[in-house]
């Protein structure tokens, strides 16, 4: 069985998210199931928009096992390592592999990996003895049940709510309000990016674009 280390959903529940968005002046959307369904769809779209921006650390998953290795909810692969030989495998498009080996049955020490079916990692050559370690970021899973929680950390839940409200304003043709909320949302995204994608303050270097080989000032 593969070993999986996956992130734990840690944000607000689906119900908490869409009800808080409704409290921003859209409580009428809770009065019919059809309107509530639209509000729920906007919540999921807002989550997807945030997740698609960057390979956020809270999305990172690690799975280990032998190929073919199924990566659940695969978004983007970060690295594939052969733990048996302690080497990093390089990516190859499946079409190129088939061009070299139409039957995909050459065996040997794994040097490359390719993707099949959108979520299954294979090695080339075939190497059943290789213990693979795959790091990847998850694709968002649509929230459906009221008690399901978002994977986005609790501290950044307002970004989901703002994203939902932007869509609700646009639905009412209140484009000025939507634009203002979008500006606030973009400021929040910048804060999220700085907090989670810039972990290093140790011996930072300033980059000066001069065109010279070494564009760094200590």
TORBA-811585 format. One line per field, with one value per residue: x, y, z of N, C-alpha, C, O in turn. Coordinates in steps of 0.05 Angstrom, whole numbers, plus 5000, padded with zeros to 4 digits. Atoms other than C-alpha are relative to their C-alpha. Layout:
<pts>
n_east: X, ...
n_north: Y, ...
n_up: Z, ...
ca_east: X, ...
ca_north: Y, ...
ca_up: Z, ...
c_east: X, ...
c_north: Y, ...
c_up: Z, ...
o_east: X, ...
o_north: Y, ...
o_up: Z, ...
</pts>
This chain:
<pts>
n_east: 5017, 4985, 5000, 5009, 5000, 5018, 5009, 5026, 5017, 4997, 5015, 5027, 5018, 5014, 5024, 4990, 4991, 5021, 5017, 4986, 5002, 5027, 5003, 4990, 5021, 5012, 5015, 5022, 4991, 5005, 5029, 5009, 4978, 4987, 4981, 4979, 4982, 4982, 4981, 4981, 4982, 4982, 4979, 4981, 4984, 4981, 4979, 4984, 4985, 4977, 4982, 4987, 4981, 4972, 4998, 5000, 4990, 5021, 5010, 4979, 5005, 4978, 5009, 4978, 5007, 4989, 5016, 5014, 5007, 5024, 4999, 5028, 5004, 4975, 5001, 4975, 4978, 4977, 4976, 5003, 4974, 4997, 4988, 4982, 4974, 4996, 4997, 5025, 5008, 5008, 5026, 5001, 5027, 5006, 4998, 4972, 4992, 5012, 4985, 4976, 5007, 5029, 5013, 4995, 4993, 4971, 4995, 4973, 5001, 5017, 4986, 5020, 5028, 5020, 5027, 5020, 5027, 5003, 4994, 4985, 4971, 4986, 4972, 4987, 5012, 5015, 4982, 5018, 4986, 4996, 5018, 5003, 5010, 5012, 5011, 5018, 5021, 5027, 5021, 5021, 5023, 5024, 5015, 5028, 5015, 4997, 4979, 4974, 4983, 4981, 4972, 4987, 4998, 5021, 4993, 5005, 5027, 5013, 4995, 5022, 5025, 4999, 5003, 5028, 5015, 4995, 5018, 5028, 5004, 5002, 5026, 5020, 4990, 4988, 4972, 4982, 4995, 4984, 4972, 4988, 4995, 4978, 4975, 4994, 4993, 4973, 4981, 4999, 4985, 4972, 4992, 4998, 4976, 4976, 4998, 4996, 4981, 4974, 4992, 4972, 4990, 4972, 4981, 5014, 4985, 5015, 4995, 4999, 5001, 4981, 4993, 4974, 5003, 5007, 5019, 5007, 4986, 5004
n_north: 4976, 4976, 4983, 4974, 4978, 4980, 4978, 5003, 4976, 4985, 4975, 4999, 5019, 4990, 4984, 4975, 4983, 4988, 4984, 4975, 4984, 4990, 4979, 4975, 4987, 5019, 5020, 5009, 5023, 5024, 5005, 5021, 5020, 4993, 4978, 5010, 5016, 4981, 4990, 5021, 5002, 4978, 5007, 5019, 4985, 4982, 5017, 5009, 4977, 4996, 5023, 5001, 4978, 5008, 5026, 4993, 5022, 5015, 5020, 5020, 5028, 5018, 5028, 5018, 5027, 5009, 4993, 4975, 4988, 4983, 4975, 4990, 4971, 4988, 4975, 4996, 5015, 4984, 5016, 5029, 5010, 5029, 5003, 5023, 4991, 4972, 4982, 4985, 5007, 4978, 5004, 5003, 5002, 5028, 5003, 5004, 5026, 5019, 4999, 5016, 5027, 5002, 5019, 4991, 5024, 5001, 5000, 4990, 4982, 4978, 4974, 4980, 5006, 4988, 5000, 5014, 4997, 4976, 5002, 5024, 4996, 5023, 4995, 5010, 5027, 5013, 5007, 5008, 4999, 4972, 4988, 4973, 4980, 4979, 4975, 4986, 4984, 5010, 4984, 4995, 5018, 4984, 5004, 5007, 5002, 4976, 5003, 5003, 4977, 4993, 5005, 4974, 4996, 4984, 4972, 4987, 5006, 4976, 4999, 5016, 4985, 4978, 5011, 5006, 4975, 4988, 5013, 4993, 4972, 5001, 5011, 4978, 4978, 4979, 5004, 4983, 5014, 5023, 4991, 4993, 5025, 5013, 4986, 5010, 5028, 5000, 4993, 5024, 5020, 4992, 5008, 5029, 5007, 4993, 5016, 5029, 5007, 4986, 5008, 4996, 4973, 5004, 4992, 4993, 4985, 4983, 5005, 4976, 5010, 4984, 5016, 5012, 5027, 5001, 4978, 5001, 4983, 5012
n_up: 5000, 5000, 4976, 5009, 4981, 5013, 4983, 4987, 5002, 4975, 5000, 4992, 5014, 5024, 4991, 4988, 5021, 5016, 4983, 4995, 5025, 5001, 4980, 5012, 5014, 5019, 4986, 5017, 5015, 4983, 4997, 5019, 5005, 5025, 4995, 4982, 5017, 5014, 4980, 4995, 5023, 4998, 4979, 5011, 5021, 4986, 4990, 5023, 5010, 4982, 5002, 5027, 5002, 4994, 4986, 4972, 4982, 4987, 5019, 5006, 4992, 5007, 5002, 5006, 5007, 5026, 5024, 5003, 4974, 5002, 4984, 4997, 5002, 5010, 5014, 5014, 4988, 4993, 5004, 4997, 4992, 4996, 4974, 5000, 5010, 4991, 5023, 5008, 5027, 5017, 5013, 5028, 5010, 5007, 5029, 5006, 4990, 5018, 5024, 4996, 4992, 5004, 4982, 4972, 4984, 4994, 4971, 4992, 4978, 5007, 5005, 5007, 4993, 5017, 4988, 5015, 4989, 4985, 4972, 4994, 5006, 5011, 5004, 5024, 5006, 4979, 4978, 4978, 4974, 4992, 4981, 5009, 4982, 5018, 4987, 5018, 4988, 5005, 5013, 4981, 5000, 4997, 4975, 5005, 4975, 4983, 4979, 5012, 4995, 5021, 4994, 4996, 4971, 4988, 4999, 5027, 5009, 5012, 5028, 5012, 4997, 5019, 5027, 5003, 5001, 5027, 5019, 4993, 5010, 5029, 5007, 4997, 5017, 4983, 5009, 4984, 4975, 5006, 5004, 4975, 4986, 5015, 4991, 4973, 5003, 5012, 4978, 4983, 5014, 4998, 4974, 4999, 5016, 4985, 4976, 5004, 5022, 4995, 4973, 4993, 4996, 4993, 5020, 5024, 5019, 5018, 5028, 5016, 5027, 5016, 5024, 4995, 4991, 4971, 4995, 4972, 4981, 4974
ca_east: 5000, 5026, 5045, 5008, 5021, 4964, 4943, 4884, 4826, 4832, 4786, 4714, 4657, 4620, 4558, 4598, 4628, 4565, 4525, 4578, 4579, 4504, 4510, 4545, 4478, 4456, 4412, 4358, 4401, 4385, 4310, 4306, 4345, 4359, 4391, 4428, 4457, 4485, 4516, 4548, 4575, 4606, 4641, 4672, 4693, 4725, 4764, 4787, 4809, 4854, 4883, 4899, 4943, 5004, 5030, 5011, 5047, 4980, 4964, 5028, 5020, 5072, 5059, 5108, 5104, 5121, 5098, 5046, 5030, 4961, 4963, 4894, 4869, 4932, 4941, 5014, 5074, 5132, 5182, 5189, 5247, 5271, 5284, 5318, 5374, 5366, 5359, 5309, 5271, 5260, 5192, 5178, 5114, 5080, 5078, 5154, 5162, 5114, 5154, 5216, 5181, 5112, 5097, 5122, 5154, 5229, 5255, 5315, 5331, 5279, 5306, 5242, 5170, 5108, 5035, 4978, 4904, 4917, 4935, 4979, 5056, 5094, 5169, 5212, 5243, 5196, 5225, 5182, 5237, 5238, 5207, 5180, 5169, 5122, 5111, 5052, 5000, 4928, 4874, 4815, 4759, 4690, 4654, 4585, 4564, 4552, 4602, 4659, 4718, 4761, 4835, 4853, 4879, 4830, 4869, 4853, 4780, 4760, 4792, 4740, 4684, 4707, 4713, 4642, 4616, 4649, 4609, 4545, 4555, 4567, 4504, 4466, 4504, 4535, 4601, 4630, 4621, 4649, 4711, 4723, 4717, 4763, 4816, 4811, 4815, 4878, 4911, 4894, 4924, 4989, 4991, 4979, 5034, 5084, 5067, 5069, 5114, 5170, 5195, 5267, 5294, 5364, 5417, 5369, 5398, 5374, 5368, 5388, 5369, 5431, 5438, 5506, 5520, 5515, 5454, 5459, 5478, 5489
ca_north: 5000, 5069, 5116, 5182, 5247, 5294, 5362, 5365, 5411, 5467, 5523, 5541, 5493, 5500, 5525, 5576, 5603, 5612, 5638, 5690, 5712, 5719, 5763, 5815, 5836, 5774, 5738, 5735, 5682, 5634, 5637, 5588, 5525, 5550, 5614, 5578, 5531, 5591, 5618, 5551, 5548, 5617, 5593, 5535, 5581, 5629, 5572, 5547, 5617, 5623, 5553, 5562, 5623, 5587, 5520, 5539, 5499, 5480, 5440, 5398, 5323, 5268, 5197, 5138, 5071, 5032, 5050, 5055, 5103, 5135, 5208, 5226, 5296, 5310, 5382, 5394, 5348, 5382, 5325, 5250, 5216, 5145, 5131, 5065, 5099, 5168, 5201, 5252, 5228, 5275, 5285, 5260, 5268, 5200, 5211, 5216, 5153, 5115, 5140, 5106, 5045, 5033, 4974, 5011, 4947, 4963, 4948, 4976, 5028, 5083, 5149, 5185, 5191, 5203, 5214, 5170, 5182, 5249, 5221, 5159, 5163, 5113, 5104, 5094, 5044, 5000, 4990, 4951, 4954, 5030, 5062, 5128, 5191, 5240, 5311, 5346, 5399, 5378, 5401, 5431, 5384, 5414, 5425, 5393, 5376, 5433, 5404, 5396, 5443, 5480, 5464, 5538, 5557, 5590, 5656, 5668, 5651, 5723, 5714, 5660, 5702, 5763, 5721, 5697, 5767, 5793, 5742, 5760, 5835, 5819, 5778, 5841, 5885, 5923, 5928, 5985, 5947, 5885, 5924, 5952, 5882, 5855, 5907, 5885, 5813, 5827, 5860, 5798, 5753, 5793, 5783, 5709, 5704, 5741, 5700, 5631, 5636, 5679, 5639, 5661, 5725, 5696, 5733, 5761, 5789, 5846, 5832, 5889, 5876, 5903, 5848, 5829, 5756, 5770, 5813, 5807, 5857, 5829
ca_up: 5000, 4984, 5041, 5036, 5074, 5056, 5082, 5130, 5115, 5166, 5146, 5156, 5139, 5073, 5110, 5150, 5086, 5045, 5104, 5120, 5047, 5051, 5112, 5068, 5042, 5004, 5053, 5000, 4966, 5024, 5014, 4956, 4941, 4870, 4895, 4951, 4898, 4861, 4925, 4939, 4868, 4878, 4942, 4905, 4847, 4897, 4928, 4860, 4840, 4901, 4894, 4820, 4834, 4862, 4889, 4960, 5016, 5047, 4984, 4985, 4988, 4990, 4968, 4967, 4934, 4871, 4801, 4775, 4832, 4837, 4861, 4887, 4869, 4829, 4811, 4794, 4806, 4843, 4842, 4833, 4869, 4865, 4938, 4921, 4882, 4914, 4846, 4820, 4759, 4700, 4668, 4599, 4558, 4549, 4474, 4472, 4513, 4467, 4408, 4436, 4463, 4433, 4479, 4542, 4565, 4569, 4638, 4676, 4728, 4728, 4699, 4677, 4697, 4657, 4672, 4649, 4658, 4690, 4758, 4753, 4756, 4713, 4707, 4645, 4639, 4678, 4747, 4796, 4849, 4852, 4913, 4888, 4929, 4893, 4918, 4888, 4901, 4905, 4858, 4896, 4916, 4908, 4974, 4975, 5046, 5096, 5146, 5096, 5109, 5060, 5055, 5055, 5124, 5172, 5174, 5100, 5098, 5083, 5015, 5000, 5026, 4986, 4924, 4934, 4946, 4882, 4843, 4880, 4864, 4791, 4790, 4812, 4762, 4820, 4784, 4825, 4889, 4856, 4834, 4903, 4934, 4880, 4900, 4973, 4951, 4910, 4971, 5011, 4958, 4960, 5035, 5028, 4975, 5019, 5081, 5049, 4988, 5018, 5078, 5074, 5105, 5117, 5077, 5027, 4963, 4921, 4847, 4801, 4728, 4692, 4640, 4670, 4688, 4763, 4777, 4853, 4906, 4976
c_east: 5017, 4998, 4992, 5001, 4985, 4992, 4972, 4984, 4998, 4985, 4972, 4984, 4987, 4977, 5009, 5008, 4977, 4980, 5013, 5000, 4972, 4995, 5011, 4979, 4986, 4984, 4976, 5007, 4995, 4971, 4989, 5024, 5015, 5021, 5022, 5020, 5019, 5021, 5021, 5020, 5021, 5022, 5021, 5017, 5020, 5023, 5018, 5018, 5025, 5021, 5015, 5022, 5029, 5000, 5003, 5010, 4977, 4987, 5019, 4993, 5025, 4989, 5025, 4989, 5013, 4981, 4986, 4988, 4977, 5003, 4972, 4999, 5025, 4995, 5025, 5022, 5023, 5026, 4994, 5028, 5000, 5015, 5020, 5028, 5007, 5006, 4973, 4994, 4992, 4973, 5004, 4970, 4996, 5003, 5029, 5010, 4989, 5015, 5026, 4994, 4970, 4985, 5003, 5008, 5030, 5004, 5029, 4997, 4985, 5017, 4980, 4973, 4982, 4973, 4981, 4973, 4996, 5008, 5017, 5029, 5012, 5030, 5009, 5030, 4983, 5018, 4982, 5014, 5003, 4978, 4999, 4990, 4991, 4989, 4983, 4981, 4973, 4984, 4977, 4978, 4975, 4986, 4971, 4984, 5005, 5022, 5028, 5016, 5018, 5029, 5016, 5001, 4980, 5007, 4994, 4972, 4985, 5005, 4978, 4974, 4999, 4996, 4971, 4983, 5004, 4981, 4971, 4994, 4997, 4973, 4978, 5008, 5010, 5030, 5020, 5007, 5017, 5029, 5014, 5007, 5023, 5027, 5008, 5009, 5029, 5021, 5003, 5017, 5030, 5010, 5004, 5025, 5025, 5003, 5008, 5020, 5027, 5009, 5028, 5007, 5030, 5018, 4987, 5018, 4982, 5008, 4998, 5002, 5018, 5006, 5028, 4996, 4992, 4984, 4993, 5018, 4995, 4985
c_north: 5025, 5015, 5028, 5020, 5022, 5022, 4995, 5025, 5015, 5026, 4998, 4978, 5014, 5018, 5027, 5020, 5013, 5017, 5027, 5018, 5012, 5023, 5027, 5014, 4983, 4978, 4990, 4975, 4974, 4992, 4979, 4982, 5007, 5022, 4991, 4984, 5018, 5011, 4979, 4997, 5022, 4995, 4982, 5013, 5018, 4984, 4992, 5023, 5004, 4977, 5000, 5021, 4990, 4972, 5004, 4976, 4984, 4979, 4977, 4973, 4984, 4972, 4983, 4973, 4993, 5007, 4976, 5010, 5020, 5024, 5012, 5030, 5014, 5026, 5004, 4984, 5020, 4985, 4971, 4990, 4970, 4996, 4976, 5008, 5028, 5019, 5013, 4992, 5025, 4994, 4996, 4998, 4971, 4995, 4995, 4972, 4978, 5000, 4984, 4971, 4996, 4982, 5008, 4977, 4997, 5002, 5009, 5017, 5025, 5026, 5023, 4992, 5013, 4996, 4986, 5003, 5025, 4998, 4976, 5003, 4973, 5007, 4989, 5000, 4990, 4991, 4994, 5001, 5028, 5008, 5030, 5018, 5023, 5022, 5014, 5018, 4990, 5019, 5003, 4980, 5017, 4994, 4995, 5000, 5025, 4998, 4996, 5026, 5005, 4995, 5025, 5006, 5021, 5030, 5014, 4994, 5024, 5002, 4984, 5015, 5024, 4991, 4992, 5025, 5014, 4988, 5008, 5029, 5000, 4989, 5021, 5025, 5023, 4999, 5017, 4987, 4975, 5007, 5007, 4975, 4985, 5012, 4991, 4972, 4998, 5007, 4976, 4978, 5007, 4993, 4971, 4991, 5006, 4982, 4971, 4993, 5015, 4993, 5009, 5030, 4999, 5008, 5005, 5016, 5017, 4995, 5026, 4991, 5018, 4986, 4987, 4971, 4997, 5025, 5002, 5020, 4988, 5019
c_up: 5000, 5026, 4990, 5024, 4987, 5019, 5011, 4996, 5026, 5001, 5010, 4986, 4976, 5009, 5012, 4978, 4984, 5017, 5007, 4976, 4998, 5019, 4990, 4984, 4979, 5013, 4984, 4984, 5015, 5000, 4980, 4995, 4974, 5004, 5018, 4984, 4985, 5019, 5006, 4977, 5001, 5021, 4988, 4978, 5013, 5011, 4978, 4990, 5017, 4996, 4974, 4997, 5003, 5013, 5030, 5018, 5012, 4981, 4996, 5012, 4992, 5000, 4992, 4993, 4973, 4977, 4989, 5026, 4995, 5019, 5001, 4998, 4990, 4986, 4984, 5015, 5006, 4996, 5002, 5005, 5002, 5026, 5001, 4991, 5008, 4976, 4994, 4971, 4984, 4987, 4970, 4991, 4991, 4970, 4991, 5008, 4981, 4973, 5001, 5005, 4998, 5020, 5030, 5018, 5005, 5030, 5006, 5025, 4991, 4998, 4995, 5012, 4980, 5012, 4981, 5013, 5017, 5029, 5008, 4990, 4991, 4998, 4973, 5004, 5023, 5022, 5024, 5027, 5011, 5020, 4994, 5023, 4982, 5018, 4980, 5015, 4991, 4983, 5020, 4997, 5005, 5026, 4993, 5026, 5018, 5020, 4989, 5004, 4976, 5009, 5004, 5029, 5011, 4999, 4974, 4989, 4988, 4970, 4985, 5000, 4980, 4972, 4993, 4996, 4973, 4980, 5005, 4991, 4970, 4991, 5002, 4983, 5017, 4996, 5016, 5026, 4996, 4996, 5026, 5016, 4987, 5008, 5028, 4998, 4990, 5021, 5018, 4988, 5002, 5028, 5004, 4986, 5016, 5024, 4994, 4979, 5003, 5028, 5008, 5003, 5008, 4976, 4973, 4981, 4983, 4971, 4984, 4971, 4982, 4974, 5004, 5011, 5029, 5007, 5030, 5016, 5028, 5019
o_east: 5037, 4977, 5004, 4992, 4996, 4991, 4956, 4993, 4993, 4989, 4965, 4992, 4986, 4973, 4997, 5004, 4976, 4968, 4999, 4997, 4969, 4979, 5006, 4986, 4972, 4983, 4966, 4990, 4997, 4964, 4967, 5047, 5039, 5043, 5045, 5044, 5043, 5044, 5045, 5043, 5044, 5045, 5045, 5041, 5043, 5046, 5043, 5041, 5047, 5045, 5038, 5037, 5047, 4979, 5024, 5003, 4981, 4971, 5012, 4986, 5038, 4975, 5041, 4969, 5029, 4957, 4996, 4977, 4981, 5006, 4963, 5016, 5032, 4979, 5024, 5025, 5030, 5045, 4975, 5047, 4981, 5040, 5038, 5048, 5029, 5024, 4952, 5011, 4981, 4967, 5021, 4954, 5013, 5012, 5034, 5025, 5003, 5017, 5034, 5009, 4956, 4962, 4990, 4998, 5039, 4991, 5046, 4977, 4991, 5032, 4986, 4969, 4988, 4969, 4981, 4971, 4976, 5010, 5020, 5034, 5010, 5037, 4996, 5041, 4983, 5039, 4976, 5000, 5011, 4954, 5018, 4974, 5007, 4973, 4991, 4977, 4969, 4986, 4973, 4970, 4974, 4982, 4959, 4963, 5027, 5034, 5047, 5005, 5027, 5035, 5038, 4980, 4971, 4988, 4993, 4968, 4968, 4988, 4970, 4960, 4979, 4982, 4962, 4965, 4985, 4970, 4955, 4973, 4980, 4963, 4957, 4995, 5010, 5045, 5043, 5030, 5034, 5047, 5037, 5029, 5039, 5047, 5032, 5028, 5044, 5043, 5025, 5032, 5047, 5033, 5023, 5039, 5043, 5025, 5023, 5031, 5044, 5008, 5034, 5002, 5042, 5017, 4996, 5036, 4959, 5032, 4978, 5022, 5008, 5017, 5036, 4974, 4977, 4995, 4971, 5042, 4971, 4980
o_north: 5026, 5014, 5039, 5014, 5036, 5017, 4981, 5047, 5003, 5041, 4979, 4968, 5038, 5040, 5047, 5044, 5038, 5036, 5047, 5043, 5035, 5041, 5048, 5032, 4993, 4956, 4968, 4960, 4952, 4972, 4970, 4990, 5002, 5020, 5000, 4985, 5011, 5013, 4986, 4992, 5018, 5003, 4987, 5007, 5021, 4993, 4993, 5019, 5009, 4983, 4991, 5020, 4999, 4962, 5000, 4953, 4960, 4963, 4957, 4971, 4989, 4964, 4991, 4964, 5008, 5010, 4953, 4994, 5040, 5020, 5024, 5044, 5035, 5028, 5002, 4987, 5036, 4996, 4963, 4994, 4958, 5000, 4975, 4998, 5038, 5035, 5002, 4995, 5044, 4970, 5008, 4985, 4959, 4973, 4980, 4959, 4959, 4980, 4973, 4953, 4999, 4988, 4996, 4975, 4976, 5018, 5009, 5016, 5037, 5032, 5046, 4969, 5033, 4979, 4990, 5000, 5027, 5019, 4970, 5009, 4953, 5030, 4971, 5020, 5001, 4979, 5012, 5000, 5032, 5004, 5044, 5009, 5037, 5018, 5019, 5014, 4983, 5043, 4986, 4972, 5032, 4971, 5008, 5012, 5036, 5019, 4993, 5048, 4986, 4996, 5025, 5004, 5039, 5046, 5039, 4996, 5020, 5014, 4991, 5016, 5029, 5004, 4996, 5026, 5026, 5003, 5010, 5035, 5014, 4998, 5019, 5045, 5046, 4990, 5009, 4987, 4968, 4993, 5000, 4973, 4973, 4998, 4986, 4964, 4981, 4996, 4970, 4965, 4989, 4985, 4962, 4973, 4990, 4974, 4960, 4971, 5012, 5011, 5007, 5046, 5019, 4995, 4996, 5030, 5009, 4994, 5039, 4978, 5038, 4999, 4971, 4965, 4979, 5047, 5011, 5023, 4983, 5012
o_up: 5015, 5040, 4972, 5046, 4969, 5043, 4999, 5001, 5047, 5019, 5024, 4965, 4974, 4997, 5007, 4981, 4981, 5006, 5008, 4978, 4990, 5013, 5002, 4967, 4961, 5003, 4989, 4976, 5004, 5013, 4984, 4995, 4972, 4994, 5015, 4990, 4982, 5012, 5009, 4981, 4994, 5017, 4991, 4975, 5003, 5010, 4980, 4983, 5007, 4994, 4973, 4978, 4989, 5022, 5042, 5012, 5017, 4990, 4983, 5035, 4972, 5019, 4976, 5004, 4962, 4981, 4992, 5042, 4982, 5043, 4981, 5009, 5000, 4968, 4959, 5039, 4989, 4986, 5016, 4989, 5013, 5027, 5018, 5002, 5003, 4977, 5000, 4953, 4995, 4982, 4957, 5005, 4978, 4962, 4973, 4994, 4974, 4960, 4980, 4996, 5018, 5027, 5047, 5040, 5015, 5043, 4988, 5039, 4971, 5015, 5001, 5019, 4968, 5030, 4957, 5038, 5031, 5043, 5032, 4967, 5005, 4995, 4961, 5011, 5045, 5017, 5040, 5048, 5034, 5016, 4999, 5040, 4969, 5035, 4957, 5039, 4967, 4984, 5038, 4975, 5025, 5033, 4976, 5028, 5017, 5027, 5004, 5003, 4963, 5032, 5014, 5043, 4996, 4996, 4973, 4965, 4971, 4956, 4963, 4980, 4967, 4956, 4971, 4979, 4963, 4964, 4986, 4981, 4959, 4971, 4988, 4984, 5008, 5013, 5020, 5035, 5012, 5005, 5030, 5027, 5001, 5011, 5033, 5013, 4999, 5022, 5028, 5001, 5005, 5031, 5016, 4996, 5017, 5031, 5010, 4979, 4986, 5046, 5032, 4985, 5016, 4955, 4953, 4990, 4977, 4965, 4985, 4963, 4971, 4955, 4987, 5021, 5036, 5011, 5037, 5011, 5035, 5042
</pts>
